[in-house]
Amino acid sequence: MSLTNAISAIAVVGSTSSPVSRRTGLSTALGAIAVFASVTTFVSGFLITDRMLKMFRSAEIVITTITQLSYLAAATLFIFSLRWLSRP
């Protein structure tokens, strides 16, 4: 996504500052379409990236909870195994 955002930003800069000596109505219209398309892609790329990061953050919380519960279960089983080893 960051590559797409960078390409869109470059396209916006290139569209707005194209060194054309003679500007016709067609070149101005095409430049405006290019700026609109690039800005739309640029903004939507950031929105999608933000949503993806939020999705991974919520998954990270679940993974952390599962990890902590597995540590608790492992510690409990370790204590019981030491107790069970005391009996031959």
Residue, then its C-alpha position, 0 to 999 in steps of 0.5 A: m500500500s505504501l508503494t501505491n501511495a507514493i506513486s499516487a503522490i508522485a502522479v499528483v505532483g507531476s500532474t500539477s507541475s507539468p512543464v507544458s509551454r502551451r496548455t490546451g483545453l485537452s491537456t488541462a482536462l487530462g491533468a485535472i482527471a489525473v490529479f483527481a484520480s491520484v488524489t482519490t487513490f492516495v486518500s483511499g490508500f491511507l484509509i485502507t492502510d489505517r483499517m488494516l492496521k486496526m485489524f491487526r491491532s485487534a488480532e494482536i490483543v487476542i494473540t496476547t491473551i491466548t499467549q498469557l493464558s497458555y503461560l498460565a496453563a504451562a505454569t500450573l501444569f509445571i507445578f502439578s508435575l513437580r508434585w506428581l514427581s514427588r510420588p514414586 
